[in-house]
Amino acid sequence: MADLPAPDIIYTKVDEAPQIASASLLPIIRAFALAAGITVGTRDISLAGRIIAAFPERLTEAQRQSDDLAELGELVKTPTANVIKLPNISASVPQLVAAVKELQAQGYDIPDYPEEPATDAERDIRARFDAIKGSAVNPVLREGNSDRRAAVAVKNYAKANPHSMGTWSADSRTRVSTMSGDDFRTNEISATLSEAQAGKARIELVADDGSVTVLKDGVAYPAGTVVDATFMSARALDAFLAEQIEVSKREGILFSIHLKATMMKVSDPIIFGHAVKQFLKPVFDKHGAALEAAGVDPNSGLGTLLERVADMPGGQAIRAEIDAVLADRPPMYMVNSDKGISNLHVPSDVIIDASMPALLRAGGKGWGPDGKAADTNCVIPDSSYAAVYEEAVRYFKETGALDPASAGTVQNVGLMAQKAEEYGSHPTTFQIPHDGTVQIVLANGDVLHRHKVRAGDIWRAASTRQAAIEDWVRLAISRQKAEGCQAIFWLDADRAHDAELIKYVTPILGAEGVSDRFQILPPREATRLSLETIRKGENSIAITGNVLRDYLTDLFPILELGTSAKMLSIVKLMNGGGMFETGAGGSAPKHVQQIMEENHLRWDSLGEFCALGESLKFLAEATGNAKARILGEAVDAATQGVLDNNRSPLAKAGQTDNRDSHFYFALYWAQALAAQTADADLARHFAPIAKALAENEATIVAELAAGQGKPADLGGYYHTDPAKVDAVMRPSGTFVRIIG
């Protein structure tokens, strides 16, 4: 909930481990910023906060929250925006349902999520929830393109302290499997709209008998927008999945499916559901009607299915049949082999941009149900970007693992502004209800794209606006000029959408006289060249679309740094403001489980440190506050101190954790400010703080460690109790008294 009407910097309240860490870090930031006359406010974009904001009429005055996401969505369009954005949950349906149940248990009158709304009231509730689930936050806030790279201090530390890497073997049976046709890539058509075609379009399904169903009306397409349409055949998908299950069994390797069932909140959960049904096909063939009557939705995963079966009449017999089918199938890639949680249990448990890099780092091995590492069939149904991972597997089989001690770095300039590309397709993705033809009818009556589809197919349209594309190309030119290194546009001239983007890219590069500084390569070839480049210790800039931005800013950091949570992520907002993202949150659920069980938080706030430094320096440039720049430069020194002195969190209870890391960050930050000579007032203010922190180091560290090893009560998972979290995350009275 908003705590200041117009703060200089907004620090987002999010979910899971990053939010728990904020209870410790944010008071430090606020105390230090105040010395420079800088206010730091918060806005709640957490999953629970978004749910609460969506149903104000059902809540008491004390329970209601403002719609902070909508407020931030307007703010990021202004030149004064300065937002530090932490990773939030892009909720799958099981996560959304779990959050609702928790809020209901806390006394919030939130309605249940209607799986199949039957009334107008239920349809209204479903529409509100659908605006919350999946990638609801990022498309609203990302009014600029992405500049992601490893901070120099972080990269230097990774080279000096290389993380472990698995061993690759030339005879590894690990493979990437993808569809060869009738998927989103092969069915894609694309066009750039003229002035005459611009305006509000509609998407309609024309049945074979000529009747028309409007799937979406009033879709705004300005002139110059690249508009794509495509579909995935449900029949082709099922045939492909059935084949890969058999291939995995025949070759004796793990079966795994890698999707983005959070960001791609309509298409990928459906694809995931197809995988669940194919894996349990004999059960669904025999008991499909009974399972449907019991409310089983395969899109929600095997975990929910087993819960529903347990409550069904004859459920024990059906469970025995499920177990028999699972025993006859190939072993599955596991999320948690100790607890029997498989790849197919929850759609949001295996997210491709985190799962594939982790497997590549581990030498191509995944965890099997026996708790042992094994070669894996990495099933990525849509072929749009599967080639990136397929080429990486091939490359590492040929060359062996990358050496983090000598590897260069791949930076990224990502096209994501104004809901660009596939990640903006959620409102225009549909599971086709009956056979027919889907078409986009433009404002002037032109039929832009047309596809013949069958019932069950997944059809989608996506768009990318001209201003966003041009800003992206110019950001790439700026970054290449600053770095002077290899720069590659990851675009395939043989893919319809990419071909339209190339029509924008090539003229801009030519007009700026920099064509010779850039290459344009398909993703497979760009993957190979980038890996060859960083193996030589050199650097490269990957200039990519929205989905590849997400994939590559996990892939290369996990290989180079061991994690993607330590990346410097700057969003230069198109209207002049700045948003500073703090890294990935893919491992956050495991971190929450550990602090609840052992009061040890292993979340590394290095991404927050990097974002804070950039935010303060941006504030100095925007407002002329010289003290802000000094604070920002001191943040960089403190971050270097945390790295150089090995004060980052470790994995086990009793070791250094997130709270210790924050203490040392505060100590080094205060020391840097006390030692600087550019501002005497700041030096005088922080000298006694630095002295007190140093003198009380042993006491503070002991107080921070006192509760470790015991369960911690946070008052909830999705909607924690602020007082309880504060008690857990600020246990050192000495530290609190010094900082305030």
C-alpha positions, -999 to +999 in steps of 0.1 A: +000+000+000+013+035-008+030+051+021+042+084+005+022+103-021+052+113-043+085+097-032+117+104-051+122+066-055+096+039-055+107+005-041+082-022-051+066-045-026+065-080-042+064-116-031+083-145-016+120-142-008+126-107-023+098-092-002+110-109+030+145-095+023+130-061+018+120-060+055+157-060+063+171-039+034+145-012+029+149+004+064+187+007+057+180+023+023+155+048+037+178+058+066+208+064+043+187+082+016+171+105+041+206+120+049+206+132+013+170+145+014+157+116-006+124+099+001+119+062-007+083+050-009+067+017-016+040+004-039+024-030-036+025-051-068+025-084-050+001-112-060-018-108-028-019-071-031-032-073-066-059-097-056-070-075-027-071-044-049-093-062-074-122-068-050-126-036-029-164-039-026-161-072-007-137-059+019-137-037+050-121-003+049-091-015+068-086-044+044-088-024+011-058-015-009-053+010-037-045-004-072-008+004-070+000-014-102-024+009-122-008+039-105+027+027-114+015+020-149+008+057-153+039+069-135+063+050-158+050+071-187+063+102-170+098+117-171+100+117-133+096+080-128+123+063-107+112+028-098+132-001-083+113-032-094+119-065-076+108-098-091+071-106-085+051-138-090+037-143-125+010-165-111-002-197-125-037-208-117-026-231-088-006-202-073-036-179-077-059-203-060-034-209-032-031-171-026-069-167-025-072-195+000-047-179+022-064-145+021-098-162+028-082-178+059-070-144+070-106-131+069-106-115+034-139-120+016-122-129-017-143-151-041-131-184-053-115-186-087-142-198-111-127-225-133-158-225-155-178-194-150-215-199-157-231-166-146-224-130-154-212-125-118-188-154-121-176-142-155-169-108-139-149-125-111-130-146-136-121-115-157-107-097-126-086-128-117-075-132-153-061-096-152-040-106-122-026-140-132+004-146-154+025-117-165+002-090-153+028-067-139+056-065-165+036-055-195+021-026-175+054-013-161+078-019-190+073+014-209+109+011-221+134-013-235+158-034-215+195-030-209+207-060-189+243-068-181+266-081-153+279-053-132+317-050-135+322-059-098+300-089-101+317-102-132+352-097-117+341-116-086+327-145-107+360-148-125+380-147-093+356-171-075+343-194-103+312-214-095+310-251-100+300-265-134+289-299-144+310-321-168+298-324-204+305-356-223+305-360-260+284-391-257+257-374-235+223-386-245+207-353-235+187-337-263+163-309-271+132-320-289+108-296-306+080-297-332+089-297-368+057-282-381+022-269-373+035-249-343+036-212-335+068-206-355+059-225-387+024-211-388+033-175-382+024-147-406+033-111-401+028-076-416+035-040-408+004-018-408+000+012-431-017+045-421-048+034-439-050+001-419-044+017-385-071+018-359-092-007-339-093-042-353-113-072-343-104-109-342-132-133-353-137-170-358-158-178-389-174-213-386-177-236-416-214-227-418-205-190-421-215-180-385-191-155-369-179-154-333-160-123-323-131-134-301-118-099-294-130-065-305-114-030-303-077-041-305-058-009-311-031-011-338-013+023-346+003+028-380+037+011-383+028-017-359+041-052-367+012-075-362+017-113-361-008-142-361-001-179-357-015-211-341-004-244-328-023-275-339-036-295-310-034-327-330+002-320-340+011-312-304-004-344-291+014-365-317+046-348-309+043-353-272+033-390-276+064-395-298+087-378-272+074-399-244+082-430-264+116-416-274+125-409-238+115-445-227+133-461-256+166-442-250+164-446-212+165-408-204+143-385-183+113-369-199+110-332-192+088-304-206+100-268-205+075-240-209+067-205-197+033-212-181+035-180-161+043-153-186+025-170-215-005-174-193-030-187-219-010-208-244+016-225-222-008-238-195-028-254-223+003-270-238+012-282-203-022-297-199-017-316-232+015-330-218-003-342-186-030-359-207-006-376-230+016-389-202-016-403-185-034-411-218-047-446-209-062-431-177-078-402-196-091-425-223-108-447-198-119-421-171-119-388-190-156-381-184-154-389-147-123-369-142-139-339-160-170-342-138-148-342-107-133-309-118-100-322-130-082-297-152-050-311-166-038-276-172-034-273-134-010-302-133-006-337-119-006-325-083-041-310-085-053-340-105-042-364-077-059-343-051-092-344-070-089-382-077-085-389-040-119-374-033-137-392-062-159-422-059-136-451-069-107-428-065-084-455-051-088-477-081-082-448-105-051-438-085-038-474-088-042-471-126-024-438-126+005-453-107+006-482-131+008-459-161+035-437-144+055-469-137+053-478-174+063-444-186+099-430-188+112-415-156+103-379-152+126-349-146+119-339-110+113-306-092+119-323-058+127-360-059+126-363-021+090-352-021+080-369-053+072-336-071+076-341-108+079-318-138+042-324-145+029-316-109+025-278-112+027-258-145+048-230-128+074-253-112+095-257-144+100-224-161+121-227-193+143-197-188+155-210-154+153-248-159+172-251-192+202-230-181+204-249-148+205-282-168+231-268-192+252-257-162+249-292-147+265-308-178+231-317-194+219-336-164+185-334-147+173-349-114+154-381-117+128-397-094+156-417-078+174-385-067+202-391-092+214-369-121+206-383-155+206-375-192+173-358-202+150-353-231+143-315-230+109-312-247+102-277-259+071-280-281+072-247-300+102-243-322+104-205-321+134-205-297+141-241-290+171-238-314+189-217-288+190-245-263+195-272-289+226-255-302+239-249-267+236-287-260+254-295-292+281-269-286+288-281-250+289-318-262+316-307-287+337-284-265+329-292-228+317-269-202+323-232-201+350-219-177+336-191-156+371-180-146+379-170-181+346-165-199+336-132-213+301-119-210+269-116-231+249-084-224+214-080-236+194-052-252+158-064-252+128-052-271+100-052-245+085-017-244+047-013-248+039-050-245+061-059-275+059-093-291+046-126-277+046-115-241+019-090-251-003-117-267-023-127-236-055-108-244-053-121-280-046-158-274-075-183-277-082-219-275-104-225-305-139-238-296-148-252-330-135-257-365-133-226-387-112-197-398-097-171-375-091-137-391-080-103-381-102-076-396-087-041-396-103-008-390-106-002-428-121-036-434-089-053-447-085-089-435-049-088-424-043-125-414-063-156-418-058-192-405-078-224-409-081-240-375-096-269-357-113-272-323-087-272-295-060-254-315-042-225-298-043-193-319-027-161-309-019-126-323+009-104-310+020-069-319+051-047-317+048-009-320+070+012-342+082+036-315+093+006-293+112-009-322+130+023-331+139+030-295+153-006-292+175-002-322+189+031-310+195+017-275+215-011-292+235+015-311+242+034-278+252+002-259+275-010-287+292+024-289+298+023-251+311-012-251+329-014-285+323-052-287+305-077-309+268-069-313+243-093-328+206-088-337+191-123-330+167-122-359+159-149-384+150-136-419+131-168-426+107-162-397+078-139-406+079-116-375+117-112-376+117-104-412+094-074-405+117-062-377+147-064-400+129-040-423+132-015-394+166-024-382+186-023-414+176+013-425+183+027-390+217+011-388+225+025-423+212+060-415+234+061-384+264+048-403+270+018-380+259-011-402+294-026-400+293-028-362+264-052-361+255-087-374+220-101-380+218-138-373+191-164-366+190-176-330+208-209-336+238-192-353+238-164-328+239-189-300+269-206-314+289-174-322+281-159-288+293-191-270+325-191-291+331-154-283+328-156-245+348-188-244+377-167-258+372-142-230+355-116-252+322-099-249+290-098-270+258-079-270+227-099-278+200-076-292+168-096-290+130-096-289+110-099-257+110-137-251+146-141-260+155-113-237+140-133-209+156-165-220+191-151-226+193-130-195+190-162-175+210-185-198+242-165-200+243-152-164+237-187-150+266-200-171+289-170-164+279-161-128+261-191-115+229-171-111+208-145-129+198-127-097+229-106-098+223-088-131+222-051-136+189-045-153+181-009-165+149+000-183+153+033-200+116+044-201+107+060-234+094+092-218+125+098-198+121+080-165+140+051-153+131+016-139+158-005-123+150-042-121+168-064-096+172-098-111+153-131-114+132-147-086+130-183-099+145-198-068+125-176-044+100-204-033+127-227-021+142-198-001+109-191+016+105-227+025+140-227+041+134-195+062+101-209+074+117-242+084+152-230+095+150-192+098+178-189+072+173-167+041+197-175+014+183-148-010+211-127-024+202-090-026+231-082-049+206-074-077+189-049-053+223-033-045+231-029-082+196-014-089+198+010-060+231+024-071+218+031-106+186+045-093+204+070-071+227+081-099+198+085-122+180+106-096+211+128-094+211+134-131+173+140-132+171+164-103+206+178-098+208+163-063+246+159-060+242+140-028+223+113-046+252+107-069+276+104-039+252+079-023+250+059-055+288+058-060+291+047-024+266+019-030+289+006-057+318+006-032+296-012-007+286-038-033+323-044-041+330-048-004+303-074+000+318-094-028+355-089-020+349-099+017+326-129+008+296-115+027+270-129+003+245-153+017+254-190+018+231-220+016+229-236+050+215-225+083+242-212+106+261-197+077+260-161+065+225-153+053+206-124+038+205-104+070+242-106+075+248-095+040+226-064+046+245-056+077+278-057+059+263-037+030+253-010+055+288-011+071+306-007+038+281+019+026+286+040+057+324+036+055+324+047+019+303+078+027+324+087+057+356+084+037+345+104+006+356+141+004+330+155-021+304+163+006+316+172+041+281+171+055+275+135+044+309+125+057+302+140+091+268+123+092+280+088+084+313+088+103+297+080+137+274+054+120+303+037+103+322+037+136+293+023+156+286-005+131+323-015+130+326-015+168+295-035+173+301-060+144+305-091+167+274-082+187+252-076+157+263-107+139+256-128+170+221-112+174+214-119+137+224-156+141+206-162+174+174-175+159+188-196+130+180-233+129+145-228+143+112-223+124+102-187+116+066-175+116+060-150+088+022-150+092+016-163+057+033-171+024+016-149-001+002-124+024+027-122+053+022-103+086+045-072+084+051-072+122+061-109+122+083-105+091+100-074+107+107-094+139+123-122+119+143-100+095+154-073+120+164-094+150+194-073+160+184-046+184+219-031+182+217-028+144+182-013+146+193+013+171+223+024+151+205+026+117+170+036+130 
